[in-house]
Amino acid sequence: MHDAITRDSRLALTDSLSVTVAGSPLAHSPGYSLPGGFVSVSPHTDQQTHESLLAETFGSVDWLWSGDDEIRFGKDDAMLRGFTLAVPECRAPDARDFTPWLSAPLAYGAFHSLSLENFDVRPTEIRWVDESAQHLICTFRDAEPGPHGLVRVRAAQSFDFVFASNVYIGWILTAPAEFLVREWEIPPPDRAPAGLAEALYTYLDTFVEPNIERMQDKDPTLLGQVDSLLTQLTLLPDDPRRDVIEEHVADFRSDWYEL
């Protein structure tokens, strides 16, 4: 573990909850649901197992459409059990530089909650993806991280929580195209086909505000971009992750353009 963060370091996950890094990263693979607009690292795979998870844990959850992110800790040991985080529809301003995030000191492990009370976690507000679609970063509009004081906690495969001065400011999913799913299923274990990351970048660059509102108003220029993306996807090898993007984009095209 990097000496910038130790297992005794108190990290503020919310205004009311502090955690420390403990144990090993979660064994569950991330799942990036385009239809759901979330990234999940959790033992649940359907509604029934999700209800079981909630019964066995405490923490934050999207109760009654509150919009909160979900982060759950075991009632028996206060250790992180799983989380589901919304992916924002708004792009980060071009002036924001996320390069320091990718080289920040890295610690490996899950979180141990220092409280046994439920809490709320507001979702991140803006997203950024590099042109190779190797890193999806989500953060808050008011977060102003500099090159100093940043640390990452690798809480699961390819997933980092990011803190600035020990306060949670966002997260990173590395190689997001590898983890595309429809809902809560486990993504395929093999590598995604060549070209899928580029298609995901095109999707993330297109289906973002204010483009989404323009597409809902049947903007013809964006319809051309949607059709170009669908053509791009048909040229890729068969793969369940390719199908996730293709079906999702086709559904939007049908709903918004009525074609």
PyRosetta script that sets phi, psi and omega in degrees:
from pyrosetta import init, pose_from_sequence

init()
pose = pose_from_sequence("MHDAITRDSRLALTDSLSVTVAGSPLAHSPGYSLPGGFVSVSPHTDQQTHESLLAETFGSVDWLWSGDDEIRFGKDDAMLRGFTLAVPECRAPDARDFTPWLSAPLAYGAFHSLSLENFDVRPTEIRWVDESAQHLICTFRDAEPGPHGLVRVRAAQSFDFVFASNVYIGWILTAPAEFLVREWEIPPPDRAPAGLAEALYTYLDTFVEPNIERMQDKDPTLLGQVDSLLTQLTLLPDDPRRDVIEEHVADFRSDWYEL")
pose.set_psi(1, 139.1)
pose.set_omega(1, -179.2)
pose.set_phi(2, -66.8)
pose.set_psi(2, 142.5)
pose.set_omega(2, -175.5)
pose.set_phi(3, -72.5)
pose.set_psi(3, -2.4)
pose.set_omega(3, 176.8)
pose.set_phi(4, -73.5)
pose.set_psi(4, -18.5)
pose.set_omega(4, 177.8)
pose.set_phi(5, -144.4)
pose.set_psi(5, 133.6)
pose.set_omega(5, -179.5)
pose.set_phi(6, -117.3)
pose.set_psi(6, 172.9)
pose.set_omega(6, -179.8)
pose.set_phi(7, -69.8)
pose.set_psi(7, -12.4)
pose.set_omega(7, 176.4)
pose.set_phi(8, -95.7)
pose.set_psi(8, -5.5)
pose.set_omega(8, -178.3)
pose.set_phi(9, -66.3)
pose.set_psi(9, 130.8)
pose.set_omega(9, 176.4)
pose.set_phi(10, -88.9)
pose.set_psi(10, 122.7)
pose.set_omega(10, 179.7)
pose.set_phi(11, -113.5)
pose.set_psi(11, 131.8)
pose.set_omega(11, -180.0)
pose.set_phi(12, -86.9)
pose.set_psi(12, 104.3)
pose.set_omega(12, 177.8)
pose.set_phi(13, -78.9)
pose.set_psi(13, -33.5)
pose.set_omega(13, 172.5)
pose.set_phi(14, -142.0)
pose.set_psi(14, 179.1)
pose.set_omega(14, 177.2)
pose.set_phi(15, -63.4)
pose.set_psi(15, -25.6)
pose.set_omega(15, -175.0)
pose.set_phi(16, -110.8)
pose.set_psi(16, -2.9)
pose.set_omega(16, -175.0)
pose.set_phi(17, -129.9)
pose.set_psi(17, 124.7)
pose.set_omega(17, 171.4)
pose.set_phi(18, -108.6)
pose.set_psi(18, 147.4)
pose.set_omega(18, 179.1)
pose.set_phi(19, -133.8)
pose.set_psi(19, 163.1)
pose.set_omega(19, 169.1)
pose.set_phi(20, -122.6)
pose.set_psi(20, 162.0)
pose.set_omega(20, 176.6)
pose.set_phi(21, -85.4)
pose.set_psi(21, 127.5)
pose.set_omega(21, -176.9)
pose.set_phi(22, -149.6)
pose.set_psi(22, 153.5)
pose.set_omega(22, 176.2)
pose.set_phi(23, 66.2)
pose.set_psi(23, -157.7)
pose.set_omega(23, -178.1)
pose.set_phi(24, -104.6)
pose.set_psi(24, 159.7)
pose.set_omega(24, 173.6)
pose.set_phi(25, -56.7)
pose.set_psi(25, 154.8)
pose.set_omega(25, 177.5)
pose.set_phi(26, -60.2)
pose.set_psi(26, 144.0)
pose.set_omega(26, -177.5)
pose.set_phi(27, -82.4)
pose.set_psi(27, -14.7)
pose.set_omega(27, -176.6)
pose.set_phi(28, -73.8)
pose.set_psi(28, 140.0)
pose.set_omega(28, 177.0)
pose.set_phi(29, -76.3)
pose.set_psi(29, 144.0)
pose.set_omega(29, 173.5)
pose.set_phi(30, -63.8)
pose.set_psi(30, 152.3)
pose.set_omega(30, 169.9)
pose.set_phi(31, -129.5)
pose.set_psi(31, 127.5)
pose.set_omega(31, -179.8)
pose.set_phi(32, -108.8)
pose.set_psi(32, 103.2)
pose.set_omega(32, -177.9)
pose.set_phi(33, -89.2)
pose.set_psi(33, 111.6)
pose.set_omega(33, 174.2)
pose.set_phi(34, -68.6)
pose.set_psi(34, -46.5)
pose.set_omega(34, 179.0)
pose.set_phi(35, -60.9)
pose.set_psi(35, -37.4)
pose.set_omega(35, -178.8)
pose.set_phi(36, -83.3)
pose.set_psi(36, -20.9)
pose.set_omega(36, -178.4)
pose.set_phi(37, 69.1)
pose.set_psi(37, 40.1)
pose.set_omega(37, -178.9)
pose.set_phi(38, -147.4)
pose.set_psi(38, 160.6)
pose.set_omega(38, 169.2)
pose.set_phi(39, -114.0)
pose.set_psi(39, 130.5)
pose.set_omega(39, -177.0)
pose.set_phi(40, -127.2)
pose.set_psi(40, 134.2)
pose.set_omega(40, 169.9)
pose.set_phi(41, -126.8)
pose.set_psi(41, 99.5)
pose.set_omega(41, -168.3)
pose.set_phi(42, -159.8)
pose.set_psi(42, 154.4)
pose.set_omega(42, 177.2)
pose.set_phi(43, -76.1)
pose.set_psi(43, -12.2)
pose.set_omega(43, -176.5)
pose.set_phi(44, -82.1)
pose.set_psi(44, 146.9)
pose.set_omega(44, -178.3)
pose.set_phi(45, -127.5)
pose.set_psi(45, -4.3)
pose.set_omega(45, 177.9)
pose.set_phi(46, -160.2)
pose.set_psi(46, -177.5)
pose.set_omega(46, -175.9)
pose.set_phi(47, -63.9)
pose.set_psi(47, -39.9)
pose.set_omega(47, -178.2)
pose.set_phi(48, -64.4)
pose.set_psi(48, -47.0)
pose.set_omega(48, -179.7)
pose.set_phi(49, -71.0)
pose.set_psi(49, -25.7)
pose.set_omega(49, 174.9)
pose.set_phi(50, -68.0)
pose.set_psi(50, -41.8)
pose.set_omega(50, 177.5)
pose.set_phi(51, -63.5)
pose.set_psi(51, -36.7)
pose.set_omega(51, 176.7)
pose.set_phi(52, -65.2)
pose.set_psi(52, -41.1)
pose.set_omega(52, 178.0)
pose.set_phi(53, -60.3)
pose.set_psi(53, -46.3)
pose.set_omega(53, -178.4)
pose.set_phi(54, -62.3)
pose.set_psi(54, -36.4)
pose.set_omega(54, -179.2)
pose.set_phi(55, -68.6)
pose.set_psi(55, -29.1)
pose.set_omega(55, -175.3)
pose.set_phi(56, -95.1)
pose.set_psi(56, -1.0)
pose.set_omega(56, -171.9)
pose.set_phi(57, -134.9)
pose.set_psi(57, 171.5)
pose.set_omega(57, 171.4)
pose.set_phi(58, -129.9)
pose.set_psi(58, 167.2)
pose.set_omega(58, 177.4)
pose.set_phi(59, 141.1)
pose.set_psi(59, -140.8)
pose.set_omega(59, -177.3)
pose.set_phi(60, -109.2)
pose.set_psi(60, 144.5)
pose.set_omega(60, 177.9)
pose.set_phi(61, -155.4)
pose.set_psi(61, 158.6)
pose.set_omega(61, -179.2)
pose.set_phi(62, -81.0)
pose.set_psi(62, 75.2)
pose.set_omega(62, -179.9)
pose.set_phi(63, -77.4)
pose.set_psi(63, 130.2)
pose.set_omega(63, 172.6)
pose.set_phi(64, 50.9)
pose.set_psi(64, 44.2)
pose.set_omega(64, 176.0)
pose.set_phi(65, 61.1)
pose.set_psi(65, 35.7)
pose.set_omega(65, 178.8)
pose.set_phi(66, -69.9)
pose.set_psi(66, -22.9)
pose.set_omega(66, -178.7)
pose.set_phi(67, 85.2)
pose.set_psi(67, 3.1)
pose.set_omega(67, -179.9)
pose.set_phi(68, -69.4)
pose.set_psi(68, 150.2)
pose.set_omega(68, 167.2)
pose.set_phi(69, -71.5)
pose.set_psi(69, 159.1)
pose.set_omega(69, -179.3)
pose.set_phi(70, -108.3)
pose.set_psi(70, 122.3)
pose.set_omega(70, 173.6)
pose.set_phi(71, -136.4)
pose.set_psi(71, 121.6)
pose.set_omega(71, -170.9)
pose.set_phi(72, -122.3)
pose.set_psi(72, 138.4)
pose.set_omega(72, 179.3)
pose.set_phi(73, -120.3)
pose.set_psi(73, 146.3)
pose.set_omega(73, 180.0)
pose.set_phi(74, -66.1)
pose.set_psi(74, 135.9)
pose.set_omega(74, 177.9)
pose.set_phi(75, -66.7)
pose.set_psi(75, -25.7)
pose.set_omega(75, -175.4)
pose.set_phi(76, -81.9)
pose.set_psi(76, -34.0)
pose.set_omega(76, -173.9)
pose.set_phi(77, -132.6)
pose.set_psi(77, 0.3)
pose.set_omega(77, 179.9)
pose.set_phi(78, 60.3)
pose.set_psi(78, 24.8)
pose.set_omega(78, 177.4)
pose.set_phi(79, -94.7)
pose.set_psi(79, 148.5)
pose.set_omega(79, 179.3)
pose.set_phi(80, -58.9)
pose.set_psi(80, 129.8)
pose.set_omega(80, 178.6)
pose.set_phi(81, -107.5)
pose.set_psi(81, -31.9)
pose.set_omega(81, -178.9)
pose.set_phi(82, 175.7)
pose.set_psi(82, 168.1)
pose.set_omega(82, 179.4)
pose.set_phi(83, -155.5)
pose.set_psi(83, 152.6)
pose.set_omega(83, 175.8)
pose.set_phi(84, -136.0)
pose.set_psi(84, 119.8)
pose.set_omega(84, -171.4)
pose.set_phi(85, -123.1)
pose.set_psi(85, 133.4)
pose.set_omega(85, -179.3)
pose.set_phi(86, -71.7)
pose.set_psi(86, 143.0)
pose.set_omega(86, 173.8)
pose.set_phi(87, -96.9)
pose.set_psi(87, 118.7)
pose.set_omega(87, -176.5)
pose.set_phi(88, -64.0)
pose.set_psi(88, 156.1)
pose.set_omega(88, 177.3)
pose.set_phi(89, -95.9)
pose.set_psi(89, -2.2)
pose.set_omega(89, -178.7)
pose.set_phi(90, -102.1)
pose.set_psi(90, 138.1)
pose.set_omega(90, 179.7)
pose.set_phi(91, -81.7)
pose.set_psi(91, 144.7)
pose.set_omega(91, 174.3)
pose.set_phi(92, -67.7)
pose.set_psi(92, 145.2)
pose.set_omega(92, 177.4)
pose.set_phi(93, -56.6)
pose.set_psi(93, 146.0)
pose.set_omega(93, -178.1)
pose.set_phi(94, -58.7)
pose.set_psi(94, -27.4)
pose.set_omega(94, -176.5)
pose.set_phi(95, -75.4)
pose.set_psi(95, -14.3)
pose.set_omega(95, -178.1)
pose.set_phi(96, -73.1)
pose.set_psi(96, 130.5)
pose.set_omega(96, -179.0)
pose.set_phi(97, -108.2)
pose.set_psi(97, 112.3)
pose.set_omega(97, -178.6)
pose.set_phi(98, -100.7)
pose.set_psi(98, 6.9)
pose.set_omega(98, 179.7)
pose.set_phi(99, -55.2)
pose.set_psi(99, -41.8)
pose.set_omega(99, 179.8)
pose.set_phi(100, -61.1)
pose.set_psi(100, -27.9)
pose.set_omega(100, 179.5)
pose.set_phi(101, -60.9)
pose.set_psi(101, -37.5)
pose.set_omega(101, -171.7)
pose.set_phi(102, -77.2)
pose.set_psi(102, -13.8)
pose.set_omega(102, 179.2)
pose.set_phi(103, -119.0)
pose.set_psi(103, 12.2)
pose.set_omega(103, 179.7)
pose.set_phi(104, -67.6)
pose.set_psi(104, 152.2)
pose.set_omega(104, 177.0)
pose.set_phi(105, -52.8)
pose.set_psi(105, 144.1)
pose.set_omega(105, -171.2)
pose.set_phi(106, -123.3)
pose.set_psi(106, 129.3)
pose.set_omega(106, 172.6)
pose.set_phi(107, -115.2)
pose.set_psi(107, 146.8)
pose.set_omega(107, -179.2)
pose.set_phi(108, -110.6)
pose.set_psi(108, 129.7)
pose.set_omega(108, 176.4)
pose.set_phi(109, 154.9)
pose.set_psi(109, 171.1)
pose.set_omega(109, 174.9)
pose.set_phi(110, -92.2)
pose.set_psi(110, -174.6)
pose.set_omega(110, 178.6)
pose.set_phi(111, -106.7)
pose.set_psi(111, 144.2)
pose.set_omega(111, 169.0)
pose.set_phi(112, -111.5)
pose.set_psi(112, 121.7)
pose.set_omega(112, -178.5)
pose.set_phi(113, -76.8)
pose.set_psi(113, 137.5)
pose.set_omega(113, 177.8)
pose.set_phi(114, -92.7)
pose.set_psi(114, 6.7)
pose.set_omega(114, 175.6)
pose.set_phi(115, -137.5)
pose.set_psi(115, 153.8)
pose.set_omega(115, 177.9)
pose.set_phi(116, -107.8)
pose.set_psi(116, 15.1)
pose.set_omega(116, -178.1)
pose.set_phi(117, -96.6)
pose.set_psi(117, 150.6)
pose.set_omega(117, 171.9)
pose.set_phi(118, -65.1)
pose.set_psi(118, 158.2)
pose.set_omega(118, -176.5)
pose.set_phi(119, -151.5)
pose.set_psi(119, 171.7)
pose.set_omega(119, 177.4)
pose.set_phi(120, -114.0)
pose.set_psi(120, 143.6)
pose.set_omega(120, 175.8)
pose.set_phi(121, -127.9)
pose.set_psi(121, 112.0)
pose.set_omega(121, 178.9)
pose.set_phi(122, -72.4)
pose.set_psi(122, 140.2)
pose.set_omega(122, -179.1)
pose.set_phi(123, -72.5)
pose.set_psi(123, 157.2)
pose.set_omega(123, 175.4)
pose.set_phi(124, -66.4)
pose.set_psi(124, 164.1)
pose.set_omega(124, -169.0)
pose.set_phi(125, -117.2)
pose.set_psi(125, -24.2)
pose.set_omega(125, -178.4)
pose.set_phi(126, -135.8)
pose.set_psi(126, 155.2)
pose.set_omega(126, -179.0)
pose.set_phi(127, -129.5)
pose.set_psi(127, 156.4)
pose.set_omega(127, 177.7)
pose.set_phi(128, -141.8)
pose.set_psi(128, 140.0)
pose.set_omega(128, 175.2)
pose.set_phi(129, -137.9)
pose.set_psi(129, 136.4)
pose.set_omega(129, 178.2)
pose.set_phi(130, -74.3)
pose.set_psi(130, 163.4)
pose.set_omega(130, -172.6)
pose.set_phi(131, -66.1)
pose.set_psi(131, -19.6)
pose.set_omega(131, 175.3)
pose.set_phi(132, -90.3)
pose.set_psi(132, -0.2)
pose.set_omega(132, 179.9)
pose.set_phi(133, 54.2)
pose.set_psi(133, 39.7)
pose.set_omega(133, 176.5)
pose.set_phi(134, -94.6)
pose.set_psi(134, -15.4)
pose.set_omega(134, -179.5)
pose.set_phi(135, -141.5)
pose.set_psi(135, 121.4)
pose.set_omega(135, 170.8)
pose.set_phi(136, -103.5)
pose.set_psi(136, 119.4)
pose.set_omega(136, -177.8)
pose.set_phi(137, -118.0)
pose.set_psi(137, 131.5)
pose.set_omega(137, 178.0)
pose.set_phi(138, -126.1)
pose.set_psi(138, 135.9)
pose.set_omega(138, -174.6)
pose.set_phi(139, -152.3)
pose.set_psi(139, -170.6)
pose.set_omega(139, -178.4)
pose.set_phi(140, -104.5)
pose.set_psi(140, 151.5)
pose.set_omega(140, 179.5)
pose.set_phi(141, -61.2)
pose.set_psi(141, -34.2)
pose.set_omega(141, -175.5)
pose.set_phi(142, -91.4)
pose.set_psi(142, 1.8)
pose.set_omega(142, 178.3)
pose.set_phi(143, -77.2)
pose.set_psi(143, 125.9)
pose.set_omega(143, -178.5)
pose.set_phi(144, -125.1)
pose.set_psi(144, 66.4)
pose.set_omega(144, -177.5)
pose.set_phi(145, -73.6)
pose.set_psi(145, 138.0)
pose.set_omega(145, 172.4)
pose.set_phi(146, -101.7)
pose.set_psi(146, -174.0)
pose.set_omega(146, -179.0)
pose.set_phi(147, -71.7)
pose.set_psi(147, -12.8)
pose.set_omega(147, -178.2)
pose.set_phi(148, -109.6)
pose.set_psi(148, 149.5)
pose.set_omega(148, 177.4)
pose.set_phi(149, 83.3)
pose.set_psi(149, 2.9)
pose.set_omega(149, 178.0)
pose.set_phi(150, -87.4)
pose.set_psi(150, 137.1)
pose.set_omega(150, 171.5)
pose.set_phi(151, -139.8)
pose.set_psi(151, 149.8)
pose.set_omega(151, 175.5)
pose.set_phi(152, -114.9)
pose.set_psi(152, 145.4)
pose.set_omega(152, 173.0)
pose.set_phi(153, -119.1)
pose.set_psi(153, 112.4)
pose.set_omega(153, 179.1)
pose.set_phi(154, -78.4)
pose.set_psi(154, 91.7)
pose.set_omega(154, -174.2)
pose.set_phi(155, -86.9)
pose.set_psi(155, -12.4)
pose.set_omega(155, 178.8)
pose.set_phi(156, -163.0)
pose.set_psi(156, 170.4)
pose.set_omega(156, 177.7)
pose.set_phi(157, -51.1)
pose.set_psi(157, 122.5)
pose.set_omega(157, 173.5)
pose.set_phi(158, 63.7)
pose.set_psi(158, 15.5)
pose.set_omega(158, -178.0)
pose.set_phi(159, -128.1)
pose.set_psi(159, 126.3)
pose.set_omega(159, 179.1)
pose.set_phi(160, -123.1)
pose.set_psi(160, 131.7)
pose.set_omega(160, 161.9)
pose.set_phi(161, -83.0)
pose.set_psi(161, 141.7)
pose.set_omega(161, -176.8)
pose.set_phi(162, -117.3)
pose.set_psi(162, 134.8)
pose.set_omega(162, 179.4)
pose.set_phi(163, -125.3)
pose.set_psi(163, 144.6)
pose.set_omega(163, 172.2)
pose.set_phi(164, -121.4)
pose.set_psi(164, 122.7)
pose.set_omega(164, -174.7)
pose.set_phi(165, 51.9)
pose.set_psi(165, 40.6)
pose.set_omega(165, 176.5)
pose.set_phi(166, 68.1)
pose.set_psi(166, 17.1)
pose.set_omega(166, 176.5)
pose.set_phi(167, -114.8)
pose.set_psi(167, 132.8)
pose.set_omega(167, -178.3)
pose.set_phi(168, -62.6)
pose.set_psi(168, 127.4)
pose.set_omega(168, 179.5)
pose.set_phi(169, -127.9)
pose.set_psi(169, -2.0)
pose.set_omega(169, 179.0)
pose.set_phi(170, 155.9)
pose.set_psi(170, -164.1)
pose.set_omega(170, -175.5)
pose.set_phi(171, -152.8)
pose.set_psi(171, 163.1)
pose.set_omega(171, -179.1)
pose.set_phi(172, -129.8)
pose.set_psi(172, 129.6)
pose.set_omega(172, 167.8)
pose.set_phi(173, -111.0)
pose.set_psi(173, 117.8)
pose.set_omega(173, 179.9)
pose.set_phi(174, -88.5)
pose.set_psi(174, 139.3)
pose.set_omega(174, -178.6)
pose.set_phi(175, 54.2)
pose.set_psi(175, 55.7)
pose.set_omega(175, -174.9)
pose.set_phi(176, -60.2)
pose.set_psi(176, -28.5)
pose.set_omega(176, -179.8)
pose.set_phi(177, -62.6)
pose.set_psi(177, -26.2)
pose.set_omega(177, 179.9)
pose.set_phi(178, -66.7)
pose.set_psi(178, -22.0)
pose.set_omega(178, -167.9)
pose.set_phi(179, -114.5)
pose.set_psi(179, 18.9)
pose.set_omega(179, -177.7)
pose.set_phi(180, -68.2)
pose.set_psi(180, 132.6)
pose.set_omega(180, 178.8)
pose.set_phi(181, -141.7)
pose.set_psi(181, 165.5)
pose.set_omega(181, 175.8)
pose.set_phi(182, -78.8)
pose.set_psi(182, -45.9)
pose.set_omega(182, -177.0)
pose.set_phi(183, -141.1)
pose.set_psi(183, -96.2)
pose.set_omega(183, -175.5)
pose.set_phi(184, -116.7)
pose.set_psi(184, 7.9)
pose.set_omega(184, -178.1)
pose.set_phi(185, -69.7)
pose.set_psi(185, 163.7)
pose.set_omega(185, 178.1)
pose.set_phi(186, -80.6)
pose.set_psi(186, 131.1)
pose.set_omega(186, -179.8)
pose.set_phi(187, -67.2)
pose.set_psi(187, 158.3)
pose.set_omega(187, 179.4)
pose.set_phi(188, -58.5)
pose.set_psi(188, 145.9)
pose.set_omega(188, -177.8)
pose.set_phi(189, -78.0)
pose.set_psi(189, -21.2)
pose.set_omega(189, -176.9)
pose.set_phi(190, -82.9)
pose.set_psi(190, 166.1)
pose.set_omega(190, -178.9)
pose.set_phi(191, -67.8)
pose.set_psi(191, 145.8)
pose.set_omega(191, 175.6)
pose.set_phi(192, -67.3)
pose.set_psi(192, 150.3)
pose.set_omega(192, -178.5)
pose.set_phi(193, -67.6)
pose.set_psi(193, 154.0)
pose.set_omega(193, 176.2)
pose.set_phi(194, -57.2)
pose.set_psi(194, 137.8)
pose.set_omega(194, 179.0)
pose.set_phi(195, 95.8)
pose.set_psi(195, -14.2)
pose.set_omega(195, -177.9)
pose.set_phi(196, -71.4)
pose.set_psi(196, -38.3)
pose.set_omega(196, 178.6)
pose.set_phi(197, -61.7)
pose.set_psi(197, -39.7)
pose.set_omega(197, 178.4)
pose.set_phi(198, -64.6)
pose.set_psi(198, -39.2)
pose.set_omega(198, 177.9)
pose.set_phi(199, -65.9)
pose.set_psi(199, -38.7)
pose.set_omega(199, 177.6)
pose.set_phi(200, -64.8)
pose.set_psi(200, -39.8)
pose.set_omega(200, 176.8)
pose.set_phi(201, -59.7)
pose.set_psi(201, -44.6)
pose.set_omega(201, 178.8)
pose.set_phi(202, -60.3)
pose.set_psi(202, -42.1)
pose.set_omega(202, 177.7)
pose.set_phi(203, -60.4)
pose.set_psi(203, -50.2)
pose.set_omega(203, -176.8)
pose.set_phi(204, -66.3)
pose.set_psi(204, -30.0)
pose.set_omega(204, 179.1)
pose.set_phi(205, -77.8)
pose.set_psi(205, -23.8)
pose.set_omega(205, -177.5)
pose.set_phi(206, -94.4)
pose.set_psi(206, -48.9)
pose.set_omega(206, -175.9)
pose.set_phi(207, -88.7)
pose.set_psi(207, 74.4)
pose.set_omega(207, -176.8)
pose.set_phi(208, -147.6)
pose.set_psi(208, 149.3)
pose.set_omega(208, 175.2)
pose.set_phi(209, -68.9)
pose.set_psi(209, 141.3)
pose.set_omega(209, 5.7)
pose.set_phi(210, -88.4)
pose.set_psi(210, 5.9)
pose.set_omega(210, -179.0)
pose.set_phi(211, -59.5)
pose.set_psi(211, -37.2)
pose.set_omega(211, -177.5)
pose.set_phi(212, -59.9)
pose.set_psi(212, -45.2)
pose.set_omega(212, 178.3)
pose.set_phi(213, -63.2)
pose.set_psi(213, -38.1)
pose.set_omega(213, 178.9)
pose.set_phi(214, -66.7)
pose.set_psi(214, -38.8)
pose.set_omega(214, 177.3)
pose.set_phi(215, -66.6)
pose.set_psi(215, -37.3)
pose.set_omega(215, 176.7)
pose.set_phi(216, -63.3)
pose.set_psi(216, -25.3)
pose.set_omega(216, 176.0)
pose.set_phi(217, -92.4)
pose.set_psi(217, 12.0)
pose.set_omega(217, 175.1)
pose.set_phi(218, 66.1)
pose.set_psi(218, 41.8)
pose.set_omega(218, 177.4)
pose.set_phi(219, -61.8)
pose.set_psi(219, 122.2)
pose.set_omega(219, -174.9)
pose.set_phi(220, -70.5)
pose.set_psi(220, -32.4)
pose.set_omega(220, 179.2)
pose.set_phi(221, -64.1)
pose.set_psi(221, -43.2)
pose.set_omega(221, 179.9)
pose.set_phi(222, -71.4)
pose.set_psi(222, -27.9)
pose.set_omega(222, 173.1)
pose.set_phi(223, -60.3)
pose.set_psi(223, -39.8)
pose.set_omega(223, 176.5)
pose.set_phi(224, -61.6)
pose.set_psi(224, -39.1)
pose.set_omega(224, 178.5)
pose.set_phi(225, -67.9)
pose.set_psi(225, -38.1)
pose.set_omega(225, 177.3)
pose.set_phi(226, -63.2)
pose.set_psi(226, -44.8)
pose.set_omega(226, 179.9)
pose.set_phi(227, -65.8)
pose.set_psi(227, -35.5)
pose.set_omega(227, 177.2)
pose.set_phi(228, -64.6)
pose.set_psi(228, -39.9)
pose.set_omega(228, 177.7)
pose.set_phi(229, -65.0)
pose.set_psi(229, -41.0)
pose.set_omega(229, 178.9)
pose.set_phi(230, -63.2)
pose.set_psi(230, -38.3)
pose.set_omega(230, 175.9)
pose.set_phi(231, -64.9)
pose.set_psi(231, -43.0)
pose.set_omega(231, 177.6)
pose.set_phi(232, -56.7)
pose.set_psi(232, -40.7)
pose.set_omega(232, -178.0)
pose.set_phi(233, -70.1)
pose.set_psi(233, -35.3)
pose.set_omega(233, -179.3)
pose.set_phi(234, -66.4)
pose.set_psi(234, -19.4)
pose.set_omega(234, -180.0)
pose.set_phi(235, -85.4)
pose.set_psi(235, -6.1)
pose.set_omega(235, -178.9)
pose.set_phi(236, -88.8)
pose.set_psi(236, 156.2)
pose.set_omega(236, 176.9)
pose.set_phi(237, -62.1)
pose.set_psi(237, 155.9)
pose.set_omega(237, 175.5)
pose.set_phi(238, -59.0)
pose.set_psi(238, 133.2)
pose.set_omega(238, 179.6)
pose.set_phi(239, -166.9)
pose.set_psi(239, 138.2)
pose.set_omega(239, 179.9)
pose.set_phi(240, -57.7)
pose.set_psi(240, -32.0)
pose.set_omega(240, -179.4)
pose.set_phi(241, -73.3)
pose.set_psi(241, -35.3)
pose.set_omega(241, 172.7)
pose.set_phi(242, -61.7)
pose.set_psi(242, -41.3)
pose.set_omega(242, -179.4)
pose.set_phi(243, -62.5)
pose.set_psi(243, -33.6)
pose.set_omega(243, 178.8)
pose.set_phi(244, -59.2)
pose.set_psi(244, -48.8)
pose.set_omega(244, 179.9)
pose.set_phi(245, -65.8)
pose.set_psi(245, -47.3)
pose.set_omega(245, -174.8)
pose.set_phi(246, -60.8)
pose.set_psi(246, -46.9)
pose.set_omega(246, -178.8)
pose.set_phi(247, -65.8)
pose.set_psi(247, -39.8)
pose.set_omega(247, -178.3)
pose.set_phi(248, -66.2)
pose.set_psi(248, -45.0)
pose.set_omega(248, 179.3)
pose.set_phi(249, -65.6)
pose.set_psi(249, -42.3)
pose.set_omega(249, 179.6)
pose.set_phi(250, -62.7)
pose.set_psi(250, -37.5)
pose.set_omega(250, 177.4)
pose.set_phi(251, -63.7)
pose.set_psi(251, -44.5)
pose.set_omega(251, 177.7)
pose.set_phi(252, -60.5)
pose.set_psi(252, -43.9)
pose.set_omega(252, -179.0)
pose.set_phi(253, -59.9)
pose.set_psi(253, -43.4)
pose.set_omega(253, -178.6)
pose.set_phi(254, -67.2)
pose.set_psi(254, -44.2)
pose.set_omega(254, -176.0)
pose.set_phi(255, -69.8)
pose.set_psi(255, -42.4)
pose.set_omega(255, -170.9)
pose.set_phi(256, -89.1)
pose.set_psi(256, -36.1)
pose.set_omega(256, -178.1)
pose.set_phi(257, -102.1)
pose.set_psi(257, -7.4)
pose.set_omega(257, 178.0)
pose.set_phi(258, 54.7)
pose.set_psi(258, 43.0)
pose.set_omega(258, -179.3)
pose.set_phi(259, -119.9)
pose.dump_pdb("model.pdb")
